[in-house]
Amino acid sequence: MTEFDTIVDRLRTAGKILFVTHARPDGDGIGSGSAMTISALLAGKEAMFLIPDALPETYAFLPPAPPASAEDFNRLAQWADLIVIVDTSVPAQLTGLDFSAEWIKAKTVAVDHHVTSGDIASVLWTDPTASAAGIMAGELIKALNWPMDERCAESLSAAVLSDTGWLRFSNTDARSLRALADWTLLGFQPDRLYRKLYQNDRPTRIRLAARALSSLELLEGDRIAVMTLRRQDFQQIGASADETENLVNEALRISSVVIAMLLVEQDGQTRVSLRSREEANVAQIAAQFGGGGHARAAGLRSSDDPDSLKTKLLGACAAQLSGATG
């Protein structure tokens, strides 16, 4: 029996299911968890969705009810027959949630499309060929023959479209397009979802983008782009941390840029987003600093200040580019 089959069987037999996604949740994690929660409820299960971090305003319309928080985890872990982690399998990305107890791990399964994984669940289904965890969630729902309505289809579509850059990224494939076509037949409307996700910003988001772009540095023959947002930028503008999502992609508008980097200083840490073209693998770069992700999109956190971390990252990026061209 494959990991996929095992998870399908455990979802089918569980009466109470807790779905969980990672801290700093994105469209894929929130969309996948929301869709599975909605479908489980429609199938007559008792289901809850937990996010161990603030729910970004952009995605607040996706969950069927306000998600539980990290403070609720121990209580809900005891309540649940099954815990399903979506869009990660790395303990460090589940801030405030302790999966170390054997009784919790025994009732936990993970569904993840990232290469990086950890020892966090009794069953781990990873599929790096999937463009998004939303693809995997949709395939689980289909295999279970659970009901899907327009809300479920919209949540799955948000997951896939956000992780494929609205079908612009290289991970867009026939598997993704077939799934989106099926979900469109259920009532999902791409134009309405696009407006909700990308034409619904606060003014602070635009001002934050301006600060990021004004910090732009081009290095290594204009092949590396670095943007930096410091604590005072957020304080002066009144922006929130989730409003940095996708800002790193702006630097890839420059034709010469192979690696784009956004450093964000917040809460005594520096958070880094990395993006690349085909010539570089930013997951390998992130892994050198305890992070992870995909070849074209990765990230990490560090206790180093932005300037010190930037120097170290530039060395790793330059070595990557040297290897690619050598």
Solvent accessible surface area in square Angstrom, and as a share of the most:
residue,aa,sasa,rsa
1,M,180,0.80
2,T,78,0.45
3,E,88,0.40
4,F,51,0.21
5,D,62,0.32
6,T,34,0.20
7,I,0,0.00
8,V,12,0.07
9,D,64,0.33
10,R,62,0.23
11,L,0,0.00
12,R,119,0.43
13,T,105,0.61
14,A,8,0.06
15,G,37,0.35
16,K,69,0.29
17,I,0,0.00
18,L,0,0.00
19,F,0,0.00
20,V,0,0.00
21,T,0,0.00
22,H,18,0.08
23,A,12,0.10
24,R,77,0.28
25,P,8,0.05
26,D,40,0.21
27,G,0,0.00
28,D,0,0.00
29,G,0,0.00
30,I,0,0.00
31,G,0,0.00
32,S,0,0.00
33,G,0,0.00
34,S,0,0.00
35,A,0,0.00
36,M,0,0.00
37,T,3,0.02
38,I,2,0.01
39,S,0,0.00
40,A,0,0.00
41,L,82,0.41
42,L,74,0.37
43,A,39,0.30
44,G,68,0.66
45,K,33,0.14
46,E,91,0.41
47,A,11,0.09
48,M,73,0.33
49,F,8,0.04
50,L,0,0.00
51,I,3,0.02
52,P,13,0.08
53,D,63,0.32
54,A,81,0.63
55,L,53,0.26
56,P,7,0.05
57,E,126,0.56
58,T,43,0.25
59,Y,6,0.02
60,A,54,0.42
61,F,75,0.31
62,L,6,0.03
63,P,15,0.09
64,P,48,0.30
65,A,60,0.47
66,P,124,0.78
67,P,32,0.20
68,A,12,0.09
69,S,45,0.29
70,A,24,0.19
71,E,150,0.67
72,D,39,0.20
73,F,4,0.01
74,N,98,0.50
75,R,146,0.53
76,L,4,0.02
77,A,0,0.00
78,Q,127,0.57
79,W,71,0.25
80,A,3,0.02
81,D,76,0.39
82,L,3,0.01
83,I,0,0.00
84,V,0,0.00
85,I,0,0.00
86,V,1,0.00
87,D,2,0.01
88,T,1,0.01
89,S,0,0.00
90,V,29,0.17
91,P,69,0.43
92,A,88,0.68
93,Q,77,0.34
94,L,2,0.01
95,T,84,0.49
96,G,63,0.61
97,L,17,0.08
98,D,86,0.44
99,F,15,0.06
100,S,86,0.55
101,A,36,0.28
102,E,128,0.58
103,W,120,0.42
104,I,6,0.03
105,K,42,0.18
106,A,60,0.46
107,K,36,0.15
108,T,0,0.00
109,V,0,0.00
110,A,0,0.00
111,V,0,0.00
112,D,1,0.00
113,H,1,0.01
114,H,38,0.17
115,V,106,0.61
116,T,54,0.31
117,S,57,0.37
118,G,26,0.25
119,D,116,0.60
120,I,4,0.02
121,A,14,0.11
122,S,55,0.36
123,V,21,0.12
124,L,51,0.25
125,W,31,0.11
126,T,52,0.30
127,D,24,0.13
128,P,75,0.47
129,T,102,0.59
130,A,3,0.03
131,S,3,0.02
132,A,0,0.00
133,A,0,0.00
134,G,0,0.00
135,I,3,0.02
136,M,0,0.00
137,A,1,0.00
138,G,7,0.07
139,E,55,0.25
140,L,0,0.00
141,I,1,0.00
142,K,157,0.66
143,A,44,0.34
144,L,13,0.06
145,N,134,0.69
146,W,25,0.09
147,P,62,0.39
148,M,46,0.21
149,D,44,0.23
150,E,78,0.35
151,R,123,0.45
152,C,0,0.00
153,A,0,0.00
154,E,29,0.13
155,S,1,0.01
156,L,0,0.00
157,S,0,0.00
158,A,0,0.00
159,A,0,0.00
160,V,0,0.00
161,L,6,0.03
162,S,17,0.11
163,D,34,0.17
164,T,0,0.00
165,G,7,0.07
166,W,58,0.20
167,L,67,0.33
168,R,171,0.63
169,F,67,0.28
170,S,81,0.52
171,N,56,0.29
172,T,36,0.21
173,D,51,0.26
174,A,57,0.44
175,R,58,0.21
176,S,0,0.00
177,L,87,0.43
178,R,154,0.56
179,A,18,0.14
180,L,15,0.07
181,A,56,0.44
182,D,73,0.38
183,W,13,0.05
184,T,61,0.35
185,L,154,0.77
186,L,73,0.37
187,G,27,0.26
188,F,7,0.03
189,Q,80,0.35
190,P,60,0.38
191,D,81,0.42
192,R,94,0.34
193,L,0,0.00
194,Y,83,0.31
195,R,121,0.44
196,K,59,0.25
197,L,7,0.03
198,Y,68,0.26
199,Q,122,0.54
200,N,106,0.55
201,D,66,0.34
202,R,94,0.34
203,P,88,0.55
204,T,17,0.10
205,R,46,0.17
206,I,108,0.55
207,R,138,0.50
208,L,0,0.00
209,A,18,0.14
210,A,59,0.46
211,R,81,0.30
212,A,1,0.01
213,L,83,0.41
214,S,95,0.61
215,S,37,0.24
216,L,58,0.29
217,E,64,0.29
218,L,67,0.34
219,L,56,0.28
220,E,84,0.38
221,G,71,0.68
222,D,62,0.32
223,R,70,0.26
224,I,0,0.00
225,A,0,0.00
226,V,0,0.00
227,M,1,0.00
228,T,16,0.09
229,L,0,0.00
230,R,75,0.28
231,R,111,0.41
232,Q,83,0.37
233,D,19,0.10
234,F,12,0.05
235,Q,128,0.57
236,Q,123,0.55
237,I,26,0.13
238,G,46,0.44
239,A,14,0.11
240,S,43,0.28
241,A,36,0.28
242,D,48,0.25
243,E,17,0.07
244,T,3,0.02
245,E,44,0.20
246,N,50,0.25
247,L,5,0.02
248,V,3,0.02
249,N,23,0.12
250,E,53,0.24
251,A,2,0.02
252,L,40,0.20
253,R,192,0.70
254,I,56,0.29
255,S,105,0.68
256,S,47,0.30
257,V,0,0.00
258,V,13,0.08
259,I,0,0.00
260,A,0,0.00
261,M,0,0.00
262,L,2,0.01
263,L,0,0.00
264,V,1,0.01
265,E,30,0.13
266,Q,42,0.18
267,D,138,0.72
268,G,63,0.60
269,Q,73,0.32
270,T,1,0.00
271,R,21,0.08
272,V,2,0.01
273,S,22,0.14
274,L,0,0.00
275,R,49,0.18
276,S,9,0.06
277,R,72,0.26
278,E,120,0.54
279,E,94,0.42
280,A,3,0.02
281,N,40,0.21
282,V,0,0.00
283,A,17,0.14
284,Q,102,0.45
285,I,0,0.00
286,A,0,0.00
287,A,64,0.49
288,Q,119,0.53
289,F,53,0.22
290,G,75,0.72
291,G,17,0.16
292,G,9,0.09
293,G,9,0.09
294,H,47,0.21
295,A,35,0.27
296,R,77,0.28
297,A,30,0.24
298,A,8,0.06
299,G,24,0.23
300,L,11,0.05
301,R,117,0.43
302,S,20,0.13
303,S,99,0.64
304,D,42,0.22
305,D,72,0.37
306,P,5,0.03
307,D,70,0.36
308,S,49,0.32
309,L,1,0.01
310,K,34,0.14
311,T,94,0.55
312,K,105,0.45
313,L,0,0.00
314,L,37,0.18
315,G,43,0.42
316,A,11,0.08
317,C,0,0.00
318,A,28,0.21
319,A,66,0.51
320,Q,35,0.16
321,L,2,0.01
322,S,68,0.44
323,G,60,0.58
324,A,53,0.41
325,T,97,0.56
326,G,101,0.97
